[in-house]
Amino acid sequence: PYDFSNDLRTFQWGAQIGGEYALKRNFNIFANLDYDFNNVFKSDFTAITFSMHNIYLNIGFGYKF
């Protein structure tokens, strides 16, 4: 009853922005933000009345040996 997999779009398009900062010689932190511009569902889908977009945020740190 709540399976909307046939109503999902097969193609998404959007933008990605990210950056990296070196804290010290061996440590760094980074962040990445992905945002899709088009709706997750097809245009004729009416069960959910608001627009849903994929948004991903990735934050991490690294160590160089």
PDB file of N, CA, C and O in Angstrom:
ATOM      1  N   PRO A   1       0.795  -1.216   0.000  1.00  0.00           N
ATOM      2  CA  PRO A   1       0.000   0.000   0.000  1.00  0.00           C
ATOM      3  C   PRO A   1       0.833   1.275   0.000  1.00  0.00           C
ATOM      4  O   PRO A   1       0.413   2.262  -0.603  1.00  0.00           O
ATOM      5  N   TYR A   2       1.986   1.301   0.643  1.00  0.00           N
ATOM      6  CA  TYR A   2       2.817   2.507   0.676  1.00  0.00           C
ATOM      7  C   TYR A   2       4.076   2.339  -0.167  1.00  0.00           C
ATOM      8  O   TYR A   2       5.125   2.894   0.163  1.00  0.00           O
ATOM      9  N   ASP A   3       3.978   1.587  -1.238  1.00  0.00           N
ATOM     10  CA  ASP A   3       5.114   1.389  -2.135  1.00  0.00           C
ATOM     11  C   ASP A   3       4.980   2.349  -3.313  1.00  0.00           C
ATOM     12  O   ASP A   3       4.168   2.129  -4.211  1.00  0.00           O
ATOM     13  N   PHE A   4       5.781   3.416  -3.304  1.00  0.00           N
ATOM     14  CA  PHE A   4       5.735   4.425  -4.354  1.00  0.00           C
ATOM     15  C   PHE A   4       6.891   4.265  -5.348  1.00  0.00           C
ATOM     16  O   PHE A   4       7.200   5.209  -6.075  1.00  0.00           O
ATOM     17  N   SER A   5       7.524   3.115  -5.395  1.00  0.00           N
ATOM     18  CA  SER A   5       8.712   2.942  -6.230  1.00  0.00           C
ATOM     19  C   SER A   5       8.424   3.105  -7.721  1.00  0.00           C
ATOM     20  O   SER A   5       9.323   3.485  -8.471  1.00  0.00           O
ATOM     21  N   ASN A   6       7.219   2.835  -8.167  1.00  0.00           N
ATOM     22  CA  ASN A   6       6.880   3.024  -9.587  1.00  0.00           C
ATOM     23  C   ASN A   6       6.662   4.489  -9.938  1.00  0.00           C
ATOM     24  O   ASN A   6       6.627   4.842 -11.117  1.00  0.00           O
ATOM     25  N   ASP A   7       6.514   5.353  -8.924  1.00  0.00           N
ATOM     26  CA  ASP A   7       6.261   6.771  -9.156  1.00  0.00           C
ATOM     27  C   ASP A   7       7.519   7.630  -9.040  1.00  0.00           C
ATOM     28  O   ASP A   7       7.445   8.847  -9.206  1.00  0.00           O
ATOM     29  N   LEU A   8       8.670   7.019  -8.759  1.00  0.00           N
ATOM     30  CA  LEU A   8       9.911   7.772  -8.621  1.00  0.00           C
ATOM     31  C   LEU A   8      10.503   8.098  -9.990  1.00  0.00           C
ATOM     32  O   LEU A   8      10.358   7.332 -10.942  1.00  0.00           O
ATOM     33  N   ARG A   9      11.162   9.229 -10.068  1.00  0.00           N
ATOM     34  CA  ARG A   9      11.879   9.583 -11.303  1.00  0.00           C
ATOM     35  C   ARG A   9      13.129   8.713 -11.416  1.00  0.00           C
ATOM     36  O   ARG A   9      13.725   8.334 -10.408  1.00  0.00           O
ATOM     37  N   THR A  10      13.510   8.409 -12.626  1.00  0.00           N
ATOM     38  CA  THR A  10      14.714   7.601 -12.845  1.00  0.00           C
ATOM     39  C   THR A  10      15.939   8.472 -13.086  1.00  0.00           C
ATOM     40  O   THR A  10      17.057   7.958 -13.131  1.00  0.00           O
ATOM     41  N   PHE A  11      15.753   9.778 -13.242  1.00  0.00           N
ATOM     42  CA  PHE A  11      16.866  10.685 -13.501  1.00  0.00           C
ATOM     43  C   PHE A  11      16.746  11.893 -12.577  1.00  0.00           C
ATOM     44  O   PHE A  11      15.684  12.510 -12.497  1.00  0.00           O
ATOM     45  N   GLN A  12      17.808  12.226 -11.892  1.00  0.00           N
ATOM     46  CA  GLN A  12      17.871  13.395 -11.022  1.00  0.00           C
ATOM     47  C   GLN A  12      19.001  14.298 -11.508  1.00  0.00           C
ATOM     48  O   GLN A  12      20.024  13.812 -11.989  1.00  0.00           O
ATOM     49  N   TRP A  13      18.819  15.597 -11.383  1.00  0.00           N
ATOM     50  CA  TRP A  13      19.891  16.524 -11.723  1.00  0.00           C
ATOM     51  C   TRP A  13      19.961  17.582 -10.637  1.00  0.00           C
ATOM     52  O   TRP A  13      18.950  17.963 -10.047  1.00  0.00           O
ATOM     53  N   GLY A  14      21.185  18.049 -10.385  1.00  0.00           N
ATOM     54  CA  GLY A  14      21.350  19.009  -9.307  1.00  0.00           C
ATOM     55  C   GLY A  14      22.737  19.612  -9.288  1.00  0.00           C
ATOM     56  O   GLY A  14      23.401  19.719 -10.319  1.00  0.00           O
ATOM     57  N   ALA A  15      23.165  20.006  -8.096  1.00  0.00           N
ATOM     58  CA  ALA A  15      24.458  20.664  -7.932  1.00  0.00           C
ATOM     59  C   ALA A  15      25.168  20.086  -6.716  1.00  0.00           C
ATOM     60  O   ALA A  15      24.549  19.543  -5.801  1.00  0.00           O
ATOM     61  N   GLN A  16      26.482  20.222  -6.741  1.00  0.00           N
ATOM     62  CA  GLN A  16      27.313  19.754  -5.641  1.00  0.00           C
ATOM     63  C   GLN A  16      28.328  20.834  -5.319  1.00  0.00           C
ATOM     64  O   GLN A  16      28.938  21.420  -6.213  1.00  0.00           O
ATOM     65  N   ILE A  17      28.502  21.089  -4.032  1.00  0.00           N
ATOM     66  CA  ILE A  17      29.504  22.044  -3.589  1.00  0.00           C
ATOM     67  C   ILE A  17      30.223  21.428  -2.392  1.00  0.00           C
ATOM     68  O   ILE A  17      29.614  20.739  -1.573  1.00  0.00           O
ATOM     69  N   GLY A  18      31.502  21.684  -2.306  1.00  0.00           N
ATOM     70  CA  GLY A  18      32.264  21.107  -1.205  1.00  0.00           C
ATOM     71  C   GLY A  18      33.548  21.863  -0.963  1.00  0.00           C
ATOM     72  O   GLY A  18      33.956  22.720  -1.746  1.00  0.00           O
ATOM     73  N   GLY A  19      34.163  21.523   0.130  1.00  0.00           N
ATOM     74  CA  GLY A  19      35.421  22.166   0.467  1.00  0.00           C
ATOM     75  C   GLY A  19      36.214  21.336   1.456  1.00  0.00           C
ATOM     76  O   GLY A  19      35.705  20.409   2.085  1.00  0.00           O
ATOM     77  N   GLU A  20      37.476  21.704   1.567  1.00  0.00           N
ATOM     78  CA  GLU A  20      38.389  21.018   2.470  1.00  0.00           C
ATOM     79  C   GLU A  20      39.278  22.056   3.139  1.00  0.00           C
ATOM     80  O   GLU A  20      39.686  23.037   2.517  1.00  0.00           O
ATOM     81  N   TYR A  21      39.571  21.827   4.410  1.00  0.00           N
ATOM     82  CA  TYR A  21      40.387  22.763   5.167  1.00  0.00           C
ATOM     83  C   TYR A  21      41.441  21.984   5.951  1.00  0.00           C
ATOM     84  O   TYR A  21      41.117  21.019   6.644  1.00  0.00           O
ATOM     85  N   ALA A  22      42.704  22.404   5.839  1.00  0.00           N
ATOM     86  CA  ALA A  22      43.796  21.763   6.567  1.00  0.00           C
ATOM     87  C   ALA A  22      43.925  22.400   7.949  1.00  0.00           C
ATOM     88  O   ALA A  22      44.274  23.574   8.071  1.00  0.00           O
ATOM     89  N   LEU A  23      43.639  21.614   8.988  1.00  0.00           N
ATOM     90  CA  LEU A  23      43.741  22.115  10.355  1.00  0.00           C
ATOM     91  C   LEU A  23      45.206  22.233  10.787  1.00  0.00           C
ATOM     92  O   LEU A  23      45.629  23.249  11.340  1.00  0.00           O
ATOM     93  N   LYS A  24      45.950  21.189  10.526  1.00  0.00           N
ATOM     94  CA  LYS A  24      47.389  21.157  10.806  1.00  0.00           C
ATOM     95  C   LYS A  24      48.054  20.457   9.635  1.00  0.00           C
ATOM     96  O   LYS A  24      47.420  20.244   8.602  1.00  0.00           O
ATOM     97  N   ARG A  25      49.278  20.108   9.777  1.00  0.00           N
ATOM     98  CA  ARG A  25      50.011  19.479   8.667  1.00  0.00           C
ATOM     99  C   ARG A  25      49.385  18.133   8.271  1.00  0.00           C
ATOM    100  O   ARG A  25      49.337  17.805   7.085  1.00  0.00           O
ATOM    101  N   ASN A  26      48.914  17.368   9.231  1.00  0.00           N
ATOM    102  CA  ASN A  26      48.401  16.024   8.935  1.00  0.00           C
ATOM    103  C   ASN A  26      46.887  15.889   9.055  1.00  0.00           C
ATOM    104  O   ASN A  26      46.343  14.873   8.623  1.00  0.00           O
ATOM    105  N   PHE A  27      46.194  16.851   9.614  1.00  0.00           N
ATOM    106  CA  PHE A  27      44.748  16.752   9.822  1.00  0.00           C
ATOM    107  C   PHE A  27      44.003  17.717   8.896  1.00  0.00           C
ATOM    108  O   PHE A  27      44.411  18.862   8.702  1.00  0.00           O
ATOM    109  N   ASN A  28      42.919  17.228   8.341  1.00  0.00           N
ATOM    110  CA  ASN A  28      42.044  18.094   7.546  1.00  0.00           C
ATOM    111  C   ASN A  28      40.585  17.701   7.759  1.00  0.00           C
ATOM    112  O   ASN A  28      40.282  16.572   8.146  1.00  0.00           O
ATOM    113  N   ILE A  29      39.697  18.644   7.503  1.00  0.00           N
ATOM    114  CA  ILE A  29      38.260  18.391   7.559  1.00  0.00           C
ATOM    115  C   ILE A  29      37.661  18.747   6.198  1.00  0.00           C
ATOM    116  O   ILE A  29      38.209  19.563   5.457  1.00  0.00           O
ATOM    117  N   PHE A  30      36.543  18.128   5.892  1.00  0.00           N
ATOM    118  CA  PHE A  30      35.915  18.400   4.604  1.00  0.00           C
ATOM    119  C   PHE A  30      34.397  18.308   4.740  1.00  0.00           C
ATOM    120  O   PHE A  30      33.877  17.690   5.668  1.00  0.00           O
ATOM    121  N   ALA A  31      33.708  18.930   3.804  1.00  0.00           N
ATOM    122  CA  ALA A  31      32.246  18.877   3.745  1.00  0.00           C
ATOM    123  C   ALA A  31      31.814  18.908   2.283  1.00  0.00           C
ATOM    124  O   ALA A  31      32.439  19.569   1.454  1.00  0.00           O
ATOM    125  N   ASN A  32      30.754  18.194   1.982  1.00  0.00           N
ATOM    126  CA  ASN A  32      30.166  18.116   0.647  1.00  0.00           C
ATOM    127  C   ASN A  32      28.655  18.247   0.765  1.00  0.00           C
ATOM    128  O   ASN A  32      28.050  17.580   1.605  1.00  0.00           O
ATOM    129  N   LEU A  33      28.035  19.082  -0.046  1.00  0.00           N
ATOM    130  CA  LEU A  33      26.586  19.236  -0.057  1.00  0.00           C
ATOM    131  C   LEU A  33      26.082  18.959  -1.469  1.00  0.00           C
ATOM    132  O   LEU A  33      26.540  19.577  -2.431  1.00  0.00           O
ATOM    133  N   ASP A  34      25.135  18.025  -1.589  1.00  0.00           N
ATOM    134  CA  ASP A  34      24.492  17.691  -2.861  1.00  0.00           C
ATOM    135  C   ASP A  34      23.025  18.069  -2.765  1.00  0.00           C
ATOM    136  O   ASP A  34      22.361  17.753  -1.778  1.00  0.00           O
ATOM    137  N   TYR A  35      22.513  18.752  -3.799  1.00  0.00           N
ATOM    138  CA  TYR A  35      21.112  19.148  -3.843  1.00  0.00           C
ATOM    139  C   TYR A  35      20.575  18.875  -5.242  1.00  0.00           C
ATOM    140  O   TYR A  35      21.156  19.314  -6.235  1.00  0.00           O
ATOM    141  N   ASP A  36      19.457  18.144  -5.315  1.00  0.00           N
ATOM    142  CA  ASP A  36      18.818  17.867  -6.602  1.00  0.00           C
ATOM    143  C   ASP A  36      17.725  18.889  -6.854  1.00  0.00           C
ATOM    144  O   ASP A  36      16.926  19.177  -5.963  1.00  0.00           O
ATOM    145  N   PHE A  37      17.684  19.441  -8.065  1.00  0.00           N
ATOM    146  CA  PHE A  37      16.747  20.498  -8.408  1.00  0.00           C
ATOM    147  C   PHE A  37      15.344  19.990  -8.730  1.00  0.00           C
ATOM    148  O   PHE A  37      14.361  20.675  -8.447  1.00  0.00           O
ATOM    149  N   ASN A  38      15.239  18.816  -9.308  1.00  0.00           N
ATOM    150  CA  ASN A  38      13.897  18.353  -9.671  1.00  0.00           C
ATOM    151  C   ASN A  38      13.295  17.503  -8.546  1.00  0.00           C
ATOM    152  O   ASN A  38      14.000  17.021  -7.659  1.00  0.00           O
ATOM    153  N   ASN A  39      11.986  17.339  -8.611  1.00  0.00           N
ATOM    154  CA  ASN A  39      11.236  16.599  -7.604  1.00  0.00           C
ATOM    155  C   ASN A  39      11.590  15.116  -7.672  1.00  0.00           C
ATOM    156  O   ASN A  39      11.913  14.605  -8.744  1.00  0.00           O
ATOM    157  N   VAL A  40      11.533  14.429  -6.546  1.00  0.00           N
ATOM    158  CA  VAL A  40      11.826  13.000  -6.496  1.00  0.00           C
ATOM    159  C   VAL A  40      10.764  12.199  -7.244  1.00  0.00           C
ATOM    160  O   VAL A  40      11.076  11.200  -7.891  1.00  0.00           O
ATOM    161  N   PHE A  41       9.504  12.642  -7.155  1.00  0.00           N
ATOM    162  CA  PHE A  41       8.398  11.935  -7.797  1.00  0.00           C
ATOM    163  C   PHE A  41       8.079  12.528  -9.165  1.00  0.00           C
ATOM    164  O   PHE A  41       8.410  13.679  -9.450  1.00  0.00           O
ATOM    165  N   LYS A  42       7.439  11.736  -9.995  1.00  0.00           N
ATOM    166  CA  LYS A  42       7.007  12.183 -11.319  1.00  0.00           C
ATOM    167  C   LYS A  42       5.981  13.294 -11.189  1.00  0.00           C
ATOM    168  O   LYS A  42       5.355  13.444 -10.140  1.00  0.00           O
ATOM    169  N   SER A  43       5.805  14.070 -12.244  1.00  0.00           N
ATOM    170  CA  SER A  43       4.940  15.259 -12.177  1.00  0.00           C
ATOM    171  C   SER A  43       3.460  14.926 -11.974  1.00  0.00           C
ATOM    172  O   SER A  43       2.723  15.766 -11.459  1.00  0.00           O
ATOM    173  N   ASP A  44       3.000  13.733 -12.359  1.00  0.00           N
ATOM    174  CA  ASP A  44       1.590  13.384 -12.186  1.00  0.00           C
ATOM    175  C   ASP A  44       1.295  12.708 -10.846  1.00  0.00           C
ATOM    176  O   ASP A  44       0.167  12.270 -10.622  1.00  0.00           O
ATOM    177  N   PHE A  45       2.281  12.612  -9.954  1.00  0.00           N
ATOM    178  CA  PHE A  45       2.109  11.996  -8.642  1.00  0.00           C
ATOM    179  C   PHE A  45       1.416  12.979  -7.701  1.00  0.00           C
ATOM    180  O   PHE A  45       1.869  14.115  -7.563  1.00  0.00           O
ATOM    181  N   THR A  46       0.317  12.561  -7.045  1.00  0.00           N
ATOM    182  CA  THR A  46      -0.463  13.482  -6.209  1.00  0.00           C
ATOM    183  C   THR A  46      -0.637  13.020  -4.766  1.00  0.00           C
ATOM    184  O   THR A  46      -1.288  13.726  -3.996  1.00  0.00           O
ATOM    185  N   ALA A  47      -0.096  11.880  -4.359  1.00  0.00           N
ATOM    186  CA  ALA A  47      -0.304  11.377  -2.995  1.00  0.00           C
ATOM    187  C   ALA A  47       0.399  12.241  -1.951  1.00  0.00           C
ATOM    188  O   ALA A  47      -0.092  12.367  -0.830  1.00  0.00           O
ATOM    189  N   ILE A  48       1.526  12.830  -2.294  1.00  0.00           N
ATOM    190  CA  ILE A  48       2.244  13.743  -1.405  1.00  0.00           C
ATOM    191  C   ILE A  48       2.136  15.129  -2.035  1.00  0.00           C
ATOM    192  O   ILE A  48       2.534  15.323  -3.183  1.00  0.00           O
ATOM    193  N   THR A  49       1.606  16.078  -1.298  1.00  0.00           N
ATOM    194  CA  THR A  49       1.263  17.378  -1.881  1.00  0.00           C
ATOM    195  C   THR A  49       2.419  18.361  -1.945  1.00  0.00           C
ATOM    196  O   THR A  49       2.302  19.383  -2.621  1.00  0.00           O
ATOM    197  N   PHE A  50       3.524  18.097  -1.271  1.00  0.00           N
ATOM    198  CA  PHE A  50       4.657  19.023  -1.296  1.00  0.00           C
ATOM    199  C   PHE A  50       5.796  18.441  -2.116  1.00  0.00           C
ATOM    200  O   PHE A  50       5.855  17.233  -2.343  1.00  0.00           O
ATOM    201  N   SER A  51       6.687  19.294  -2.552  1.00  0.00           N
ATOM    202  CA  SER A  51       7.820  18.895  -3.386  1.00  0.00           C
ATOM    203  C   SER A  51       8.926  18.286  -2.528  1.00  0.00           C
ATOM    204  O   SER A  51       9.298  18.849  -1.499  1.00  0.00           O
ATOM    205  N   MET A  52       9.443  17.154  -2.946  1.00  0.00           N
ATOM    206  CA  MET A  52      10.526  16.489  -2.212  1.00  0.00           C
ATOM    207  C   MET A  52      11.777  16.460  -3.092  1.00  0.00           C
ATOM    208  O   MET A  52      11.707  16.101  -4.268  1.00  0.00           O
ATOM    209  N   HIS A  53      12.908  16.835  -2.523  1.00  0.00           N
ATOM    210  CA  HIS A  53      14.178  16.864  -3.234  1.00  0.00           C
ATOM    211  C   HIS A  53      15.213  16.071  -2.444  1.00  0.00           C
ATOM    212  O   HIS A  53      15.165  16.020  -1.215  1.00  0.00           O
ATOM    213  N   ASN A  54      16.146  15.454  -3.161  1.00  0.00           N
ATOM    214  CA  ASN A  54      17.250  14.769  -2.489  1.00  0.00           C
ATOM    215  C   ASN A  54      18.276  15.798  -2.036  1.00  0.00           C
ATOM    216  O   ASN A  54      18.739  16.617  -2.830  1.00  0.00           O
ATOM    217  N   ILE A  55      18.627  15.750  -0.754  1.00  0.00           N
ATOM    218  CA  ILE A  55      19.649  16.622  -0.183  1.00  0.00           C
ATOM    219  C   ILE A  55      20.584  15.738   0.637  1.00  0.00           C
ATOM    220  O   ILE A  55      20.138  15.017   1.530  1.00  0.00           O
ATOM    221  N   TYR A  56      21.879  15.795   0.336  1.00  0.00           N
ATOM    222  CA  TYR A  56      22.866  14.993   1.045  1.00  0.00           C
ATOM    223  C   TYR A  56      23.970  15.898   1.571  1.00  0.00           C
ATOM    224  O   TYR A  56      24.453  16.771   0.850  1.00  0.00           O
ATOM    225  N   LEU A  57      24.370  15.699   2.814  1.00  0.00           N
ATOM    226  CA  LEU A  57      25.479  16.420   3.417  1.00  0.00           C
ATOM    227  C   LEU A  57      26.464  15.401   3.950  1.00  0.00           C
ATOM    228  O   LEU A  57      26.100  14.519   4.727  1.00  0.00           O
ATOM    229  N   ASN A  58      27.705  15.524   3.532  1.00  0.00           N
ATOM    230  CA  ASN A  58      28.763  14.621   3.951  1.00  0.00           C
ATOM    231  C   ASN A  58      29.837  15.453   4.652  1.00  0.00           C
ATOM    232  O   ASN A  58      30.391  16.381   4.063  1.00  0.00           O
ATOM    233  N   ILE A  59      30.123  15.123   5.891  1.00  0.00           N
ATOM    234  CA  ILE A  59      31.143  15.823   6.672  1.00  0.00           C
ATOM    235  C   ILE A  59      32.127  14.787   7.178  1.00  0.00           C
ATOM    236  O   ILE A  59      31.726  13.709   7.616  1.00  0.00           O
ATOM    237  N   GLY A  60      33.411  15.104   7.120  1.00  0.00           N
ATOM    238  CA  GLY A  60      34.403  14.136   7.586  1.00  0.00           C
ATOM    239  C   GLY A  60      35.723  14.781   7.912  1.00  0.00           C
ATOM    240  O   GLY A  60      35.897  15.994   7.796  1.00  0.00           O
ATOM    241  N   PHE A  61      36.645  13.943   8.320  1.00  0.00           N
ATOM    242  CA  PHE A  61      38.006  14.405   8.610  1.00  0.00           C
ATOM    243  C   PHE A  61      38.989  13.398   8.060  1.00  0.00           C
ATOM    244  O   PHE A  61      38.645  12.244   7.805  1.00  0.00           O
ATOM    245  N   GLY A  62      40.192  13.841   7.885  1.00  0.00           N
ATOM    246  CA  GLY A  62      41.221  12.966   7.348  1.00  0.00           C
ATOM    247  C   GLY A  62      42.556  13.161   8.054  1.00  0.00           C
ATOM    248  O   GLY A  62      42.817  14.194   8.669  1.00  0.00           O
ATOM    249  N   TYR A  63      43.380  12.146   7.945  1.00  0.00           N
ATOM    250  CA  TYR A  63      44.716  12.175   8.505  1.00  0.00           C
ATOM    251  C   TYR A  63      45.687  11.711   7.433  1.00  0.00           C
ATOM    252  O   TYR A  63      45.492  10.650   6.839  1.00  0.00           O
ATOM    253  N   LYS A  64      46.718  12.483   7.181  1.00  0.00           N
ATOM    254  CA  LYS A  64      47.748  12.108   6.206  1.00  0.00           C
ATOM    255  C   LYS A  64      48.926  11.483   6.933  1.00  0.00           C
ATOM    256  O   LYS A  64      49.443  12.044   7.898  1.00  0.00           O
ATOM    257  N   PHE A  65      49.339  10.328   6.466  1.00  0.00           N
ATOM    258  CA  PHE A  65      50.501   9.647   7.058  1.00  0.00           C
ATOM    259  C   PHE A  65      51.782  10.145   6.479  1.00  0.00           C
ATOM    260  O   PHE A  65      52.855   9.680   6.863  1.00  0.00           O
TER     261      PHE A  65
END
